[in-house]
């Protein structure tokens, strides 16, 4: 198949945001059997046309969403694809379908952010041949919000690079802590956008509650607005919490941060459609402590490969699990090992691409090759 994947206009591919990470990871698997083109935004320092691991990348001007939309429509109007996938932008998807009415067009949704329950969005979703959600939780919410489209929503879970996100030895963990200038103590990791709904203040308070009973260090990885970061640093300082804010780290390097840690915490305060970081942590052999909401509960099985926190707006439930893992290294190791096994079984990008491929083939009849 000739497959075109159209990224949102906000960030370039390759990129550090979860949507762009997913697009590239899926394309790397699909290109093993098909021809794949990624359409992305133009960025200074990146060529307009590039080939990455046999994936064609086309970068178009995107100073505004409308400029990007027009550039995308001009591009696909001059090309021929068997199927087009648009990620996270329903109105862009609808415009693409109108431009190429004979080509199957799929909308891959990673969250509810760009699909408020408005008549305009509902009208755009009517254009999709199929809608893909990254979790059953997202599928159910979309079906309730857009009941007319419920029958065309499919679920395709995401994955992780299981050759890169791997458990580290004690010696390697100590070495990496020296590299990143971290103390040699029980290390709690957070990875994600540092924004209010991700719950970092809850995590800081949770660490504060155990710091006198367990030597502990908190590592925060991800970008955030400077005023908000300053507030968080002030909170940690007032509470006496040992913390390192590393800021934005390229995704190509981020697996090393997982390998510095003893456990991973995802204290999200709002609905998480999937929670890619939890899979990356599990693949890295880390026990996960996460808010019991959205698609996270489809990844983390409480008491098996991590712990789910029901009262996730409070710090104390997180504290209890942190203390449990910090005081029981063998338990932490066992839960982390189970997480690694679960990731190997269910959350590999190869599986994601295979699910997508089957969906594509329901829309694009498989062409039989003539025998030689």
Protein Blocks (a to p, Z undefined) as FASTA:
>chain_A
ZZdddddfkbccddfbfklmmmmmmmmmmmmmmccdddddddehiafbdceehiacdddd
ffbfklmmmmmmmmmmmpccfbdcdehilklmmmmmmmmmmbccddddfbfklmccbfkl
mmmmmmpmbdcdfbfklmmmmmmmmmmlmmmcccddddddfklmccddfklmmmmmmmno
pacddddddeddddfklommmmmmmmmmmmmmoccddddeddddfklmmmmmmmmmmnop
acddebjadfklmmmmmmmpmbdcdfbfbdcfkopmlmmmmmnopacddddehjllmmmc
ghiloccdfblmbmklmmmmmmmmmmmmmlmmmmmmmmmmmmmmmmcfklmmmmmmmmmm
mmmccdddddZZ
